[in-house]
Amino acid sequence: MRVAVVWNDDYGAVINRFGQPCPKEERREKVASVAAALRKGGHEALLCEGDKGLLTSLERLMPPGPQARPSGFVFNLAYGIQGECRLTHVPAMLEMAGVPYTGSSPVGHGLALDKVLTKRLLRDAGVPTPHFRVMRKGTESIGDLRFPLVVKPRHEFGSFGLELVYQPAQLRQAVEVIATQYSQDALVEEYIDGREVTSALLGNGQLEILPLVEYDFGGAETHLLTREAPPRRICPAPVGSKLKAVLQDISVAAFRACQCRDYARVDFRIDRSGQPFVLEINSMPVLGTSSAYVLAAATGGHSFSSLVNRILNAAHTRYFGIGIAEADQASSPT
């Protein structure tokens, strides 16, 4: 099958440079590894920019088949270029054009990317999450929140803008930085002192829950996951069977509440008493060969190639009610 791996590398193909830019990351090696995995799975994989020329490129690469059926698939790895809800941009274009793709819909990405909506959905579903407030100035009342507090942008991902504060002056400054630098509200939530664990999910109907990954912060005074000093990862996480079952159940509930599809990652903090709290859900976790999601899959018995192709197959089954192998067999001459 022809698969276009859509991502963002050249941020110049837009009509205007306008709106909040997406933080740039070096992702070429990660995207190339996904394309190589798809080729290993027997597919024709091509890299494609998720910019204003995307639909023209896709129409050329995969013209409609008989009865206007899609003749190809998109493996979506696009984080967007600029503006609001950037993860939703490429999926929305593909929805409009009638091109099937991996991962969450614009709705799923929008819900997961908005940390405040995520927490409200989790709370409504009975999923525990730290107490929080939304702030724009940093001088708003914190109500019954207790310091220390974690401050982060409402709509960003990957620990961008994350800060731990211990008193009101620090809180005000951290919120002001987010309002100025990211042009958005700040999510302010109670810091949960304890362990940090992430749960990776794969599939749709009957979800496969991959082995838990724990972040080992060593002797650090505060356990905070930042981009500057990523901690060592332990997989499978050393948790008891009872807590493991609770984390798995909560992971599935979070996946459903935020309408995720095909694959996602749920991040937890576990306090000193063993109570888990969902921090957020990542609707498009990084598929780099050293990422937490891929580590969980490898521990669960998936090679990198089999994982990537499982994600593609999950999306194909979701669209067409049948896996890729079965579809190829059904369409082959007898």
Contacts in CASP RR format, 6 or more apart in sequence:
PFRMAT RR
TARGET T0000
AUTHOR 0000-0000-0000
METHOD contacts of the structure
MODEL  1
MRVAVVWNDDYGAVINRFGQPCPKEERREKVASVAAALRKGGHEALLCEG
DKGLLTSLERLMPPGPQARPSGFVFNLAYGIQGECRLTHVPAMLEMAGVP
YTGSSPVGHGLALDKVLTKRLLRDAGVPTPHFRVMRKGTESIGDLRFPLV
VKPRHEFGSFGLELVYQPAQLRQAVEVIATQYSQDALVEEYIDGREVTSA
LLGNGQLEILPLVEYDFGGAETHLLTREAPPRRICPAPVGSKLKAVLQDI
SVAAFRACQCRDYARVDFRIDRSGQPFVLEINSMPVLGTSSAYVLAAATG
GHSFSSLVNRILNAAHTRYFGIGIAEADQASSPT
1 43 0 8 1.000
1 44 0 8 1.000
1 72 0 8 1.000
1 73 0 8 1.000
1 324 0 8 1.000
1 328 0 8 1.000
2 43 0 8 1.000
2 44 0 8 1.000
2 46 0 8 1.000
2 61 0 8 1.000
2 62 0 8 1.000
2 71 0 8 1.000
2 72 0 8 1.000
2 73 0 8 1.000
3 38 0 8 1.000
3 43 0 8 1.000
3 44 0 8 1.000
3 45 0 8 1.000
3 46 0 8 1.000
3 72 0 8 1.000
3 73 0 8 1.000
3 74 0 8 1.000
3 75 0 8 1.000
3 312 0 8 1.000
4 45 0 8 1.000
4 46 0 8 1.000
4 47 0 8 1.000
4 48 0 8 1.000
4 57 0 8 1.000
4 58 0 8 1.000
4 61 0 8 1.000
4 62 0 8 1.000
4 72 0 8 1.000
4 73 0 8 1.000
4 74 0 8 1.000
4 75 0 8 1.000
5 31 0 8 1.000
5 34 0 8 1.000
5 35 0 8 1.000
5 38 0 8 1.000
5 45 0 8 1.000
5 46 0 8 1.000
5 47 0 8 1.000
5 48 0 8 1.000
5 74 0 8 1.000
5 75 0 8 1.000
5 77 0 8 1.000
6 48 0 8 1.000
6 49 0 8 1.000
6 50 0 8 1.000
6 54 0 8 1.000
6 74 0 8 1.000
6 75 0 8 1.000
6 76 0 8 1.000
6 77 0 8 1.000
6 78 0 8 1.000
6 90 0 8 1.000
6 101 0 8 1.000
7 27 0 8 1.000
7 31 0 8 1.000
7 47 0 8 1.000
7 48 0 8 1.000
7 49 0 8 1.000
7 50 0 8 1.000
7 77 0 8 1.000
7 78 0 8 1.000
7 79 0 8 1.000
8 22 0 8 1.000
8 49 0 8 1.000
8 50 0 8 1.000
8 51 0 8 1.000
8 78 0 8 1.000
8 79 0 8 1.000
8 80 0 8 1.000
8 81 0 8 1.000
9 27 0 8 1.000
9 28 0 8 1.000
9 31 0 8 1.000
9 49 0 8 1.000
10 49 0 8 1.000
10 51 0 8 1.000
11 21 0 8 1.000
11 22 0 8 1.000
11 24 0 8 1.000
11 51 0 8 1.000
11 81 0 8 1.000
11 82 0 8 1.000
12 51 0 8 1.000
12 81 0 8 1.000
13 49 0 8 1.000
13 51 0 8 1.000
13 52 0 8 1.000
13 53 0 8 1.000
14 51 0 8 1.000
14 52 0 8 1.000
14 81 0 8 1.000
14 82 0 8 1.000
15 52 0 8 1.000
17 82 0 8 1.000
18 82 0 8 1.000
18 83 0 8 1.000
19 82 0 8 1.000
19 83 0 8 1.000
19 84 0 8 1.000
19 183 0 8 1.000
20 82 0 8 1.000
20 83 0 8 1.000
20 84 0 8 1.000
20 182 0 8 1.000
20 183 0 8 1.000
20 184 0 8 1.000
21 81 0 8 1.000
21 82 0 8 1.000
21 83 0 8 1.000
22 79 0 8 1.000
22 80 0 8 1.000
22 81 0 8 1.000
22 82 0 8 1.000
22 83 0 8 1.000
22 86 0 8 1.000
23 156 0 8 1.000
23 160 0 8 1.000
25 79 0 8 1.000
27 77 0 8 1.000
29 288 0 8 1.000
30 77 0 8 1.000
30 286 0 8 1.000
30 287 0 8 1.000
30 288 0 8 1.000
30 289 0 8 1.000
31 47 0 8 1.000
31 77 0 8 1.000
32 47 0 8 1.000
33 287 0 8 1.000
33 288 0 8 1.000
33 289 0 8 1.000
33 304 0 8 1.000
34 45 0 8 1.000
34 75 0 8 1.000
34 77 0 8 1.000
34 287 0 8 1.000
34 308 0 8 1.000
35 45 0 8 1.000
35 46 0 8 1.000
35 47 0 8 1.000
36 45 0 8 1.000
36 305 0 8 1.000
37 304 0 8 1.000
37 305 0 8 1.000
37 307 0 8 1.000
37 308 0 8 1.000
37 309 0 8 1.000
38 45 0 8 1.000
38 75 0 8 1.000
38 308 0 8 1.000
38 309 0 8 1.000
38 312 0 8 1.000
39 45 0 8 1.000
40 305 0 8 1.000
40 309 0 8 1.000
41 305 0 8 1.000
41 309 0 8 1.000
43 309 0 8 1.000
43 312 0 8 1.000
45 75 0 8 1.000
46 61 0 8 1.000
48 54 0 8 1.000
48 57 0 8 1.000
48 58 0 8 1.000
48 61 0 8 1.000
48 74 0 8 1.000
49 57 0 8 1.000
50 78 0 8 1.000
50 80 0 8 1.000
50 81 0 8 1.000
50 90 0 8 1.000
51 81 0 8 1.000
54 90 0 8 1.000
54 93 0 8 1.000
55 93 0 8 1.000
55 97 0 8 1.000
58 74 0 8 1.000
58 97 0 8 1.000
58 99 0 8 1.000
59 97 0 8 1.000
62 70 0 8 1.000
62 71 0 8 1.000
62 72 0 8 1.000
62 73 0 8 1.000
62 99 0 8 1.000
63 71 0 8 1.000
64 70 0 8 1.000
64 71 0 8 1.000
65 71 0 8 1.000
70 98 0 8 1.000
70 99 0 8 1.000
70 100 0 8 1.000
72 99 0 8 1.000
72 100 0 8 1.000
73 99 0 8 1.000
73 100 0 8 1.000
73 101 0 8 1.000
73 102 0 8 1.000
73 312 0 8 1.000
73 315 0 8 1.000
73 316 0 8 1.000
74 90 0 8 1.000
74 94 0 8 1.000
74 99 0 8 1.000
74 100 0 8 1.000
74 101 0 8 1.000
74 102 0 8 1.000
75 101 0 8 1.000
75 102 0 8 1.000
75 308 0 8 1.000
75 311 0 8 1.000
75 312 0 8 1.000
76 90 0 8 1.000
76 91 0 8 1.000
76 94 0 8 1.000
76 101 0 8 1.000
76 102 0 8 1.000
76 103 0 8 1.000
76 284 0 8 1.000
77 284 0 8 1.000
77 287 0 8 1.000
78 87 0 8 1.000
78 89 0 8 1.000
78 90 0 8 1.000
79 86 0 8 1.000
79 87 0 8 1.000
79 157 0 8 1.000
79 284 0 8 1.000
80 86 0 8 1.000
80 87 0 8 1.000
80 89 0 8 1.000
80 90 0 8 1.000
81 89 0 8 1.000
84 155 0 8 1.000
85 106 0 8 1.000
85 109 0 8 1.000
85 110 0 8 1.000
85 113 0 8 1.000
85 114 0 8 1.000
85 155 0 8 1.000
86 113 0 8 1.000
87 104 0 8 1.000
87 109 0 8 1.000
87 110 0 8 1.000
87 112 0 8 1.000
87 113 0 8 1.000
87 157 0 8 1.000
87 283 0 8 1.000
87 284 0 8 1.000
88 106 0 8 1.000
88 109 0 8 1.000
88 110 0 8 1.000
88 113 0 8 1.000
90 101 0 8 1.000
91 101 0 8 1.000
91 103 0 8 1.000
91 104 0 8 1.000
91 105 0 8 1.000
91 106 0 8 1.000
91 109 0 8 1.000
92 106 0 8 1.000
94 100 0 8 1.000
94 101 0 8 1.000
95 105 0 8 1.000
95 106 0 8 1.000
100 315 0 8 1.000
100 316 0 8 1.000
100 319 0 8 1.000
101 315 0 8 1.000
102 262 0 8 1.000
102 263 0 8 1.000
102 311 0 8 1.000
102 312 0 8 1.000
102 314 0 8 1.000
102 315 0 8 1.000
103 260 0 8 1.000
103 261 0 8 1.000
103 262 0 8 1.000
103 263 0 8 1.000
103 283 0 8 1.000
103 284 0 8 1.000
103 311 0 8 1.000
103 315 0 8 1.000
104 112 0 8 1.000
104 259 0 8 1.000
104 260 0 8 1.000
104 261 0 8 1.000
104 262 0 8 1.000
104 264 0 8 1.000
104 283 0 8 1.000
104 284 0 8 1.000
105 259 0 8 1.000
105 261 0 8 1.000
107 259 0 8 1.000
108 258 0 8 1.000
108 259 0 8 1.000
108 260 0 8 1.000
108 261 0 8 1.000
108 283 0 8 1.000
109 283 0 8 1.000
109 284 0 8 1.000
110 117 0 8 1.000
110 283 0 8 1.000
111 117 0 8 1.000
111 118 0 8 1.000
111 121 0 8 1.000
111 258 0 8 1.000
111 259 0 8 1.000
111 283 0 8 1.000
112 118 0 8 1.000
112 258 0 8 1.000
112 260 0 8 1.000
112 264 0 8 1.000
112 280 0 8 1.000
112 281 0 8 1.000
112 282 0 8 1.000
112 283 0 8 1.000
113 155 0 8 1.000
113 157 0 8 1.000
113 283 0 8 1.000
114 154 0 8 1.000
114 155 0 8 1.000
115 152 0 8 1.000
115 154 0 8 1.000
115 155 0 8 1.000
115 187 0 8 1.000
115 280 0 8 1.000
116 132 0 8 1.000
116 134 0 8 1.000
116 154 0 8 1.000
116 185 0 8 1.000
116 187 0 8 1.000
118 258 0 8 1.000
118 280 0 8 1.000
118 281 0 8 1.000
119 129 0 8 1.000
119 132 0 8 1.000
119 187 0 8 1.000
119 189 0 8 1.000
121 257 0 8 1.000
121 258 0 8 1.000
122 128 0 8 1.000
122 129 0 8 1.000
122 253 0 8 1.000
122 254 0 8 1.000
122 257 0 8 1.000
122 278 0 8 1.000
123 129 0 8 1.000
124 257 0 8 1.000
125 253 0 8 1.000
125 254 0 8 1.000
125 256 0 8 1.000
125 257 0 8 1.000
126 253 0 8 1.000
127 250 0 8 1.000
127 253 0 8 1.000
127 254 0 8 1.000
127 257 0 8 1.000
127 278 0 8 1.000
128 250 0 8 1.000
128 275 0 8 1.000
128 276 0 8 1.000
128 277 0 8 1.000
128 278 0 8 1.000
129 189 0 8 1.000
129 277 0 8 1.000
129 278 0 8 1.000
129 279 0 8 1.000
130 150 0 8 1.000
130 189 0 8 1.000
130 190 0 8 1.000
130 191 0 8 1.000
130 192 0 8 1.000
130 269 0 8 1.000
130 277 0 8 1.000
130 279 0 8 1.000
131 144 0 8 1.000
131 145 0 8 1.000
131 189 0 8 1.000
131 190 0 8 1.000
132 145 0 8 1.000
132 187 0 8 1.000
132 188 0 8 1.000
132 189 0 8 1.000
132 190 0 8 1.000
133 140 0 8 1.000
133 141 0 8 1.000
133 142 0 8 1.000
133 143 0 8 1.000
133 145 0 8 1.000
133 188 0 8 1.000
133 189 0 8 1.000
134 154 0 8 1.000
134 185 0 8 1.000
134 186 0 8 1.000
134 187 0 8 1.000
134 188 0 8 1.000
135 171 0 8 1.000
135 175 0 8 1.000
135 185 0 8 1.000
135 186 0 8 1.000
135 188 0 8 1.000
136 175 0 8 1.000
136 179 0 8 1.000
136 185 0 8 1.000
136 186 0 8 1.000
137 172 0 8 1.000
137 175 0 8 1.000
137 176 0 8 1.000
137 179 0 8 1.000
138 171 0 8 1.000
138 172 0 8 1.000
138 174 0 8 1.000
138 175 0 8 1.000
138 176 0 8 1.000
138 186 0 8 1.000
138 188 0 8 1.000
139 172 0 8 1.000
142 149 0 8 1.000
142 171 0 8 1.000
142 188 0 8 1.000
145 188 0 8 1.000
145 189 0 8 1.000
145 190 0 8 1.000
146 190 0 8 1.000
147 165 0 8 1.000
147 166 0 8 1.000
147 167 0 8 1.000
148 164 0 8 1.000
148 165 0 8 1.000
148 166 0 8 1.000
148 191 0 8 1.000
148 222 0 8 1.000
149 164 0 8 1.000
149 165 0 8 1.000
149 171 0 8 1.000
149 188 0 8 1.000
149 189 0 8 1.000
149 190 0 8 1.000
149 191 0 8 1.000
150 162 0 8 1.000
150 163 0 8 1.000
150 164 0 8 1.000
150 165 0 8 1.000
150 188 0 8 1.000
150 189 0 8 1.000
150 190 0 8 1.000
150 191 0 8 1.000
150 224 0 8 1.000
151 161 0 8 1.000
151 162 0 8 1.000
151 163 0 8 1.000
151 164 0 8 1.000
151 165 0 8 1.000
151 171 0 8 1.000
151 174 0 8 1.000
151 175 0 8 1.000
151 178 0 8 1.000
151 186 0 8 1.000
151 187 0 8 1.000
151 188 0 8 1.000
152 159 0 8 1.000
152 160 0 8 1.000
152 161 0 8 1.000
152 162 0 8 1.000
152 163 0 8 1.000
152 178 0 8 1.000
152 186 0 8 1.000
152 187 0 8 1.000
153 160 0 8 1.000
153 161 0 8 1.000
153 178 0 8 1.000
153 182 0 8 1.000
153 184 0 8 1.000
153 185 0 8 1.000
153 186 0 8 1.000
153 187 0 8 1.000
154 184 0 8 1.000
154 185 0 8 1.000
154 186 0 8 1.000
154 187 0 8 1.000
155 182 0 8 1.000
155 184 0 8 1.000
156 182 0 8 1.000
156 184 0 8 1.000
157 282 0 8 1.000
158 227 0 8 1.000
158 282 0 8 1.000
159 225 0 8 1.000
159 226 0 8 1.000
159 227 0 8 1.000
160 182 0 8 1.000
160 227 0 8 1.000
161 177 0 8 1.000
161 178 0 8 1.000
161 181 0 8 1.000
161 182 0 8 1.000
162 224 0 8 1.000
162 225 0 8 1.000
162 226 0 8 1.000
163 170 0 8 1.000
163 174 0 8 1.000
163 177 0 8 1.000
164 191 0 8 1.000
164 222 0 8 1.000
164 224 0 8 1.000
165 171 0 8 1.000
165 174 0 8 1.000
171 188 0 8 1.000
174 186 0 8 1.000
175 186 0 8 1.000
175 188 0 8 1.000
178 184 0 8 1.000
178 185 0 8 1.000
178 186 0 8 1.000
179 185 0 8 1.000
179 186 0 8 1.000
191 222 0 8 1.000
192 269 0 8 1.000
192 270 0 8 1.000
192 271 0 8 1.000
192 277 0 8 1.000
193 222 0 8 1.000
193 223 0 8 1.000
193 271 0 8 1.000
193 272 0 8 1.000
194 223 0 8 1.000
194 269 0 8 1.000
194 270 0 8 1.000
194 271 0 8 1.000
194 272 0 8 1.000
195 214 0 8 1.000
195 223 0 8 1.000
195 269 0 8 1.000
195 270 0 8 1.000
196 214 0 8 1.000
196 215 0 8 1.000
196 217 0 8 1.000
196 223 0 8 1.000
196 225 0 8 1.000
196 267 0 8 1.000
196 268 0 8 1.000
196 269 0 8 1.000
196 270 0 8 1.000
197 212 0 8 1.000
197 213 0 8 1.000
197 214 0 8 1.000
197 215 0 8 1.000
197 237 0 8 1.000
197 239 0 8 1.000
197 247 0 8 1.000
197 267 0 8 1.000
197 268 0 8 1.000
197 269 0 8 1.000
197 270 0 8 1.000
197 276 0 8 1.000
198 212 0 8 1.000
198 213 0 8 1.000
198 215 0 8 1.000
198 265 0 8 1.000
198 266 0 8 1.000
198 267 0 8 1.000
198 268 0 8 1.000
198 292 0 8 1.000
198 296 0 8 1.000
199 209 0 8 1.000
199 210 0 8 1.000
199 212 0 8 1.000
199 213 0 8 1.000
199 247 0 8 1.000
199 248 0 8 1.000
199 251 0 8 1.000
199 265 0 8 1.000
199 266 0 8 1.000
199 268 0 8 1.000
199 296 0 8 1.000
200 209 0 8 1.000
200 210 0 8 1.000
200 213 0 8 1.000
200 263 0 8 1.000
200 264 0 8 1.000
200 265 0 8 1.000
200 285 0 8 1.000
200 292 0 8 1.000
200 293 0 8 1.000
200 296 0 8 1.000
200 297 0 8 1.000
201 207 0 8 1.000
201 208 0 8 1.000
201 209 0 8 1.000
201 210 0 8 1.000
201 251 0 8 1.000
201 252 0 8 1.000
201 255 0 8 1.000
201 260 0 8 1.000
201 263 0 8 1.000
201 264 0 8 1.000
201 265 0 8 1.000
201 266 0 8 1.000
202 208 0 8 1.000
202 210 0 8 1.000
202 262 0 8 1.000
202 263 0 8 1.000
202 297 0 8 1.000
202 307 0 8 1.000
202 310 0 8 1.000
202 311 0 8 1.000
202 314 0 8 1.000
203 261 0 8 1.000
203 262 0 8 1.000
203 263 0 8 1.000
203 310 0 8 1.000
203 311 0 8 1.000
203 314 0 8 1.000
204 261 0 8 1.000
204 262 0 8 1.000
204 314 0 8 1.000
204 317 0 8 1.000
204 318 0 8 1.000
207 252 0 8 1.000
207 255 0 8 1.000
209 248 0 8 1.000
209 251 0 8 1.000
209 252 0 8 1.000
210 293 0 8 1.000
210 296 0 8 1.000
210 297 0 8 1.000
210 299 0 8 1.000
210 300 0 8 1.000
210 302 0 8 1.000
211 235 0 8 1.000
211 236 0 8 1.000
211 237 0 8 1.000
211 296 0 8 1.000
211 299 0 8 1.000
211 300 0 8 1.000
212 235 0 8 1.000
212 236 0 8 1.000
212 237 0 8 1.000
212 239 0 8 1.000
212 244 0 8 1.000
212 247 0 8 1.000
212 296 0 8 1.000
213 233 0 8 1.000
213 234 0 8 1.000
213 235 0 8 1.000
213 236 0 8 1.000
213 237 0 8 1.000
213 292 0 8 1.000
213 295 0 8 1.000
213 296 0 8 1.000
214 233 0 8 1.000
214 234 0 8 1.000
214 235 0 8 1.000
214 237 0 8 1.000
214 238 0 8 1.000
214 239 0 8 1.000
215 223 0 8 1.000
215 225 0 8 1.000
215 231 0 8 1.000
215 232 0 8 1.000
215 233 0 8 1.000
215 234 0 8 1.000
216 231 0 8 1.000
216 232 0 8 1.000
216 233 0 8 1.000
216 234 0 8 1.000
217 223 0 8 1.000
217 224 0 8 1.000
217 231 0 8 1.000
218 231 0 8 1.000
218 232 0 8 1.000
220 231 0 8 1.000
225 231 0 8 1.000
233 292 0 8 1.000
233 295 0 8 1.000
235 292 0 8 1.000
235 295 0 8 1.000
235 296 0 8 1.000
235 299 0 8 1.000
236 299 0 8 1.000
239 247 0 8 1.000
243 270 0 8 1.000
243 274 0 8 1.000
243 276 0 8 1.000
246 276 0 8 1.000
247 268 0 8 1.000
247 276 0 8 1.000
250 266 0 8 1.000
250 268 0 8 1.000
250 276 0 8 1.000
250 278 0 8 1.000
251 266 0 8 1.000
254 266 0 8 1.000
254 278 0 8 1.000
254 281 0 8 1.000
255 264 0 8 1.000
255 266 0 8 1.000
255 281 0 8 1.000
258 264 0 8 1.000
258 281 0 8 1.000
258 283 0 8 1.000
260 281 0 8 1.000
260 283 0 8 1.000
261 315 0 8 1.000
261 318 0 8 1.000
262 311 0 8 1.000
262 314 0 8 1.000
262 315 0 8 1.000
262 318 0 8 1.000
263 285 0 8 1.000
263 293 0 8 1.000
263 311 0 8 1.000
263 314 0 8 1.000
264 281 0 8 1.000
264 282 0 8 1.000
264 283 0 8 1.000
264 284 0 8 1.000
264 285 0 8 1.000
265 281 0 8 1.000
265 282 0 8 1.000
265 285 0 8 1.000
265 292 0 8 1.000
265 293 0 8 1.000
266 278 0 8 1.000
266 280 0 8 1.000
266 281 0 8 1.000
266 282 0 8 1.000
267 278 0 8 1.000
267 279 0 8 1.000
267 280 0 8 1.000
267 281 0 8 1.000
267 282 0 8 1.000
268 276 0 8 1.000
268 277 0 8 1.000
268 278 0 8 1.000
268 279 0 8 1.000
269 276 0 8 1.000
269 277 0 8 1.000
269 279 0 8 1.000
270 276 0 8 1.000
270 277 0 8 1.000
271 277 0 8 1.000
285 291 0 8 1.000
285 292 0 8 1.000
285 293 0 8 1.000
286 293 0 8 1.000
287 293 0 8 1.000
287 294 0 8 1.000
287 307 0 8 1.000
287 308 0 8 1.000
288 294 0 8 1.000
289 304 0 8 1.000
294 304 0 8 1.000
294 307 0 8 1.000
297 304 0 8 1.000
297 307 0 8 1.000
298 304 0 8 1.000
298 307 0 8 1.000
302 310 0 8 1.000
312 324 0 8 1.000
313 323 0 8 1.000
313 324 0 8 1.000
313 325 0 8 1.000
316 322 0 8 1.000
316 323 0 8 1.000
316 324 0 8 1.000
316 327 0 8 1.000
317 323 0 8 1.000
320 327 0 8 1.000
322 330 0 8 1.000
END
